[in-house]
Amino acid sequence: MDPLLIGALGLGAMFVLILLQVPIGIAMIATGIMGFGLIAGFGPALSILATEPASNIASTDLAVVPLFLLMGSFASSGGLSADIYNVAYALLGHRRGGLAYATVGGCGLFGAICGSSPATAATFGRVALPEMLKRGYSPSFAAGTIAAGGTLGSIVPPSVIMIIYAVVAEQFILALFVAAIIPAIIAIAFHLIAAWTYIRINPEAGPAGPRVPWPERWKAIRESWAVILLVLAVIGGIYGGVFTVNEAAAVGAALSFLFALARRRLTWSSFWRTLIETASNTAMIYIIIFGASIFSYFINVAHVPEALTAWVQSLPLSPLAVIFVLLVIYIILGCIFDTVSAMLITLPFVLPIVTGLGYDPIWWGIINVVVVELGMITPPIGINVFVLYGVAKTIPLSQIFRGVMPFVASDFFRLMLLTLVPALTIWLPKLFDM
């Protein structure tokens, strides 16, 4: 049978299972086992049901995922997100739209601790939204700023989704983190510009608050020492060569636990809730990775990537045109699936195409994160928008979508910039010879 037909049938079967409400990871496992079994026999197919999950569980690179998730959960329980927001508000709250700028900056900094887009949006929905509404901000603008700011959790390193991409694509995790530095700065800058532009057009949407005296600003900065220490320990430790990524994740998890404990924010109930939340999220991610690994095995045995790459290269399209077609597909997928699922479902097909066209897999990893995160705030099914709606049910969904549109526009510009100028992504890794 033609490899492309095998791949199409496998992908179609997987999507049918997903539409039937089968969990994505299980759908990928079932499709991979069935497809591989039809090609090589069900004895070998059942054997990979044991070997692939075992190799993933034994991966030291993947071990950082639960540690970073645990760090984010303890940081949230310990009130570090509120500290970040208080500092940003003390410095910027007196400006028109200042709380929006503070929220964007806070989401970027918390993203460095949390590493998850929906978790960042949910956390700041609880921390920032009440403050913005209390000070007369437009509900649409306030909610849109937080939903869009949540996407920064995946582009600001260390990011869980980048770790997963690096493991599955067999790339160096630290190289991906270094590559994300300039795109992360651009992301925060573009979000700030989007908020500033919106306020210039609609001044009443973000009224200025009272100016905080400098003594109170210094007090807010001093009270945020735990956040500063945590970020320096994790980010500084990684880039300074003090820790490996795994060690930094462990140090970050331990520090965030100690901070939450020292602040007496960690009761037995919140402690167990944090562990259960981390365990359930880790299990979900691992099952999806198991599924992607088994599905990739089936796709590779069927020689689908080679056939697909050859077919794409035979099309009368330039390499850049192919990349833009892929970006459109990813924006649509990002509206439907969470970031991890959208990436891992397509990686076995897409990565060989991208590398076959001569593009750097590190560059594509960053583009992949950016484009799928854009889908998470794009109508009609932006997952971050629904997360925020779950936190603030008093704001209609249509208003939240209206509020994210300036940020969607800025994210499109950012995506085009990073796509057309790959040097913004790969310059730093090449500088450090990664």
N, C-alpha and C positions, 0 to 999 in steps of 0.2 A: 504494500500500500504506500502511496505517496506520503512522504514525511509531513508535508504541509497539511494534508487531509487528516493525518493522525493527530497532529497538534490542534487543528481546528475542532475535531471531535472531542479530544480531551478537554480543551478549554470550554467547549459548549456543555459537556457533561458536568463540569465543575460549576458553571454558572447556574445550570438547572438545579443542582443540589443546593446551592446558596439561595436561590429563589424559593426553594421548598423549606427554607428556614433551618437547613443543616448548618451548624457552625462552620465558619470559613476554613479553619484548620482541618477539621474532620472531612470536609468536602474535598480539600486538596489531597489528603491522605487516601481517601477512598478512590478518587480518580487516578492517582499515581499508582496505587496497588493494582487496580483493575487494568490500567493501560499496560503497565509493565508485565503483568501476568499474561495478557493476551499476546505479548511479543516474545517473552522468554520463558513462560511457564509460571504457574502460581507457587511452586516451591521456592524458587529464587525471589519471587515477589514478596512472599511472606517473610523471607529472611531479612529484607531491607526494612521491614516494619520494626525489626529489633535493632539492626545495625545503625540506621540513620539517627533515630532518637538517642541511642547510646552515645554516638560520636558527638552529637550536639550538647548533650548533658555534660560530657567530659570536656567540652571546650572551655578553656580558661578565659577566652575573649568574651564569651556570652555570660560568664559569671558576673560581669560588671552590671548587667541589666538589673537584676534584683537589688544590687547594692545602691545603684543610683535611684531606683524607685523608692527604696527604703529611705535614702537621704532626703528625697523630696517630701515624702510623707511625714517624717519627723520634723523637717523644717517647717512644714505647714502647721503641724500640731504645736510646735514651739512658738508660733507667732512671728517667725522671721519675715513672712510676707508682709505683715502689718508694719514691721520695722522699716522695710524697704519703702513702703508706700508713704510712711510718715516723713522720712527724710526727703523723698521726692516732693511731697506736698509742702514741706517747710521751705524748700528752696524755690519752688515754682508756682505754688498755689495762688500767689498774689497777682499773677499775670492772667489776662483773659485767655481762657482755655488751658490754664496752668495745670488743672487736675488731669486733663487729658494727656498733657505731656508727662506728668508724673506717673500716670498709669502706664504709658508706653515704656518709659524708662524702668519702672518697677517690674513690668512683665519681662523686659529684656534681662534684668538682673536676676529675677526669680527663675527665669528659664535656664540660667546657668546653674542653678541649684537643682531645679526640678527635672528638666529634660523632657517634659511631656506637654504637648500643646493643649489638649482638653483639660488636663489638671491645672495648668496655668490659668486658663480662662475661668474655670470653676472657682479657683482660689481667689482671684481678683474680682470675680463676680460677687463674692461674699465680703471682700475687704474694701474694694474701691467703689462699687456701685452705690451703696447707701450714702457714702460721703458725697459723691457727685450729685445724686438726686437731692440730697439735703441742701446743697449749695446752689440749687436752681439750674443745674445742667439739664439740657434736653434729654429725656429718657432715651430717644433714638440714638443720639450722638454718644451718650455715656455708654450704653450697652454695645453699640457698634465698636467703640474704641477698645473695650475690654475683649470682645470676641476676636477682633483682629489682633490685638496685642497678645492674645494667647498663642497665636501661631509662632511667635518669637521663641516659644519654648522648645521648638524643634530645630531651629537654625542656629541658636546660640549654643556653642559647645560648653560642656560635654552633653551631647544629645543622645538619648536612647535610640532614636530612629537611625542616627548616623552609625552607632555601634552595630546595630542589626544589619544595616547595609554593608558595612565593612566586613562583617563575618561572612555573610552570604555571598558577597561578591569577591571574597578573598583579597581584601585590601587592608593596608596598614591603618589601624584605627586612628593613631595620632596624626597621620598624614591628612585624614579626613577632617579632624578637628582643626588643624592648622589651616587647611583650605577654607574652612567656614568662617575664619576670623573677619576677613574683609566683607564677604556677603552678609554677615551678621551686623556689622557696623552700618552697611548700606541699608539693611532692612529696618533698623531702628531709625536711621535718619529719614528714610522715605515715609515711615509711619508718622514721625514728628511733622514732616512737611505736609502730609495729608491732613493731619489735625489742624495745623496752622492755617491751611487754605480754607478748610471748612469754617473755621472761626472767623476768618476774614470775610467770608461770604454771609455767614449767619452769626453775627456777634452775640445775639441773645442766647445762642445755644450753649455758650460756655462763659458765664460771667466771671469776672475777676473776684477773688476772695480777699480777705484782709491780709495785709503784709505781716508775716511772722517776724518778730524782732530777732536780731542776730543771736542774742543769748539763747533763745528758744531753738533756733536753728542748730547751734552748736550742741545743745542738749540732745536734739533728735539724732544728730550725727553720732554723738557719744553713745547713745542708747542702741545704735545699730552696729556696735562693735562686733557682735556675734556674726552678723551677716558678712561683714567685711572680712573677718577672720576665716569664715567658712569658704568664701569665694577665693581668698588668697591661698588657702590651704589646698583647695582642689585644683583651681585653674593654674595658680602660680606653681603648685607642686608638679603638675603635668608638664607645663611648658618650660619650667626651670630645670627639668630633669631630675628633680628630687624623688618623685614617685613615678611608677608606671601607672597606666590608666587604671588597672585593677587595684593597685595600692591606694591611689587617690580616691577611688570610689569607696573603699573600705574606711579610709580616714574620714571622708565626708559623712558617711553614714554614722560612724561613731561620734563625730563632733556634733552633728545635728541631734542625735539622741541625748548627748550630755547637755546641750543647750536647752532642749525641751524639758529635761529632768531638772536642771538647775533653776529654771523659771517656774517650776511647779505647774507646768501646763500638761504634764503627762500623768494622767491618772491610769489606774489599771485598765479601765474600760477603753480609754483612748489608745493605750499601748497595744491592747489586743486588737482593737479596730484597725490600727495602723499595720500591724503584722498581717492581719487577714486581708486587708486591702492590697498590700504589697504582694502577698502570696497569690491572690486571685489574678492580679494584673500580670504577674510573672508567669503563672500557669497559662494564661490566655496567649501571651506572647510566645512562649515556648511551643505550645501546640501549633500555632500558626507557623513557626519556624520549622517544626517537624514536618508539617504538611508541605511547606515550600521545598524542603530538602527532598522529600519523597517524590513530589510532583516534578521537581527538576531532574531527578534521576530518570524518571520515565521519559521526559522530554529529550534528555540527552541520548538515551539509549535508542530512541526513535529517530535520532539525527535531525530533529526539528530545527535547532538553532542554525546549523550549517545551511539547510535548505532555505530557511527564512532569510538569512543574511544574503545568500546568493540571489534570491528573488528580489529583495529590496534593492540590491546593488544593480540589478538589471533594469529597474524602473527608470524612466526618463525624468528623474528628479535629482536635484543637487543634494549633497549630504545635509546642508542646512535646511532644505525644504523637508527632508525626512524627519529631522529633529523637531521642526515645528508641527508636523503631523502628530508625532509622539506626544508633544506637549499638550495639544488639544485633547488627545485621548486621556492623558493623565488628569487634566482638569475635570473632565467628566467623571473619571473614576474616583477622584478625590471628593466629589459631591456625594458619592454613594457609599464608599468604604472608608474605614479609618486608615490612617497613614500607613501603618505596618502592613495591613492587608493589601492595600492598593499597590504598594511597592513589591511585596513578595509574590503576589499573584503573577505579576508581569515580568519580574526580573529575569526568569529563565529565557523568555523570548526577546526582551528588549536589550539587555546588556550586550549579547553577541552582535546585535545590529549596530549599536552605538560604537563599540570598539572596532567592528569591521569597517565602519566608515572613517576610522582614524581618530576618534575622539578619546580623550583621557577618561578612564573609569572613575577617577577621583572627581573630576569636573562633573561627570554625569551624576555622581552620588549627590553633590550639592544641588544641582539643577532638579534632580528627582525629589529631594526634600522640599525645595521651594515650590515646585509646581503642585505637588500633592497638598501641601499646606494651603496654597491658594484655593484649591478645591474645597477645603474645609470651611471657608467663609463665603463660598460662591453659591447663590441660589441655584436650584430650589432646595437642595439638601445639604447645606453647610453644617457639618457636625458640630463645630464650635458654637455656631449660632443656637443650635438646639441645646447644647450644654448650658449656655447662658440663659436660655429661656427656662430651663429647668431650675436654675437658681433664682431667677426673677420672673415669676409667672405673671406679675402685674403688667409687664411690658409686652404688648402684642408682638408676635413673631414677625409680622410685616414691618413693624417699626425697627426691629433689630436688624433686619436685612437692609432696610433703607440706610441705617446708620453705618453699616460696614462698607457701603459702596465706594466712598472715597478711598478707603484702604484697599479695596479690591483693585481700584484703578491704579493706585500707587504700586501694588504688588505686580500688576501686569507690566508696568514700566520697569520694575526691578528685574522681573524675569527676562524681559527682552534685553536689558543691559547685560545681565550675567550670561545670557545665551550668545549674544553677539560679541562679547568681549571676554572670552574664556580666561584671559590672563588675570582677571580680577580674582579668579578662583585658584588657579594653579601656580600663580607667581610665588606665593609664600612657600608651598611645599617644595618647589624647585630650588628656591633660595636656600632652604635647609637640607637640600639633597635627599628628599624623602621619596 
